[in-house]
Amino acid sequence: MACQHLVAAHVVSTCLVALMTGAITNPITLLQNVVPRLKPDGRVGIVECRLGGGGQKPPLDERVDPETVIRDAETAGLWLIASNDSSRCQHFLVFVKNTDPPGQ
């Protein structure tokens, strides 16, 4: 809850969300709360563990594919601008505000 108050009170240039899959009930709502508080050139980075990658946490059955993360972020009003798959354990996605009107 403290994070919600911090995000609500400030305009942010960068927001990093790491390993949210198992920890957050509704990631779309979290991201929707971040989007209006991003500066015009702000970025949201999301780091998640690979489905079949290494690492101990979260358990494999709690991981999601990057396409799901991208879909959720786009639903929240973000647009993917970069991804980095160089880690064997994690994928890193970078988003900005989607400033295009719906249907464009």
JOKACOR-V591089 format. One record per backbone hydrogen bond with DSSP energy under -1.0 kcal/mol. CO is the residue of the C=O (numbers start at 1). NH is the residue of the N-H. E is the energy in kcal/mol with one decimal. If there is no record, write none. Layout:
BEGIN
co:CO nh:NH e:E
co:CO nh:NH e:E
END
This chain:
BEGIN
co:1 nh:5 e:-1.7
co:2 nh:6 e:-2.2
co:3 nh:7 e:-2.7
co:4 nh:8 e:-2.4
co:5 nh:9 e:-1.4
co:12 nh:39 e:-2.7
co:13 nh:43 e:-2.5
co:15 nh:45 e:-2.9
co:17 nh:47 e:-2.5
co:20 nh:24 e:-2.1
co:26 nh:30 e:-1.7
co:27 nh:31 e:-2.5
co:28 nh:32 e:-2.7
co:29 nh:33 e:-1.7
co:30 nh:34 e:-1.1
co:31 nh:35 e:-2.4
co:34 nh:37 e:-1.5
co:35 nh:38 e:-1.5
co:37 nh:12 e:-2.4
co:39 nh:42 e:-2.4
co:43 nh:15 e:-1.9
co:44 nh:95 e:-2.9
co:45 nh:17 e:-3.3
co:46 nh:93 e:-2.7
co:47 nh:19 e:-3.2
co:48 nh:91 e:-2.8
co:59 nh:62 e:-2.2
co:60 nh:63 e:-1.3
co:65 nh:69 e:-1.4
co:66 nh:70 e:-2.8
co:67 nh:71 e:-2.5
co:68 nh:72 e:-2.6
co:69 nh:73 e:-2.5
co:70 nh:74 e:-2.7
co:71 nh:75 e:-2.3
co:72 nh:76 e:-1.6
co:73 nh:78 e:-2.4
co:74 nh:77 e:-1.1
co:77 nh:98 e:-2.8
co:79 nh:96 e:-2.1
co:82 nh:94 e:-2.9
co:84 nh:92 e:-2.0
co:89 nh:50 e:-3.0
co:91 nh:48 e:-2.2
co:92 nh:84 e:-2.6
co:93 nh:46 e:-2.9
co:94 nh:81 e:-2.9
co:94 nh:82 e:-1.5
co:95 nh:44 e:-2.4
co:96 nh:79 e:-2.7
co:101 nh:104 e:-1.8
END
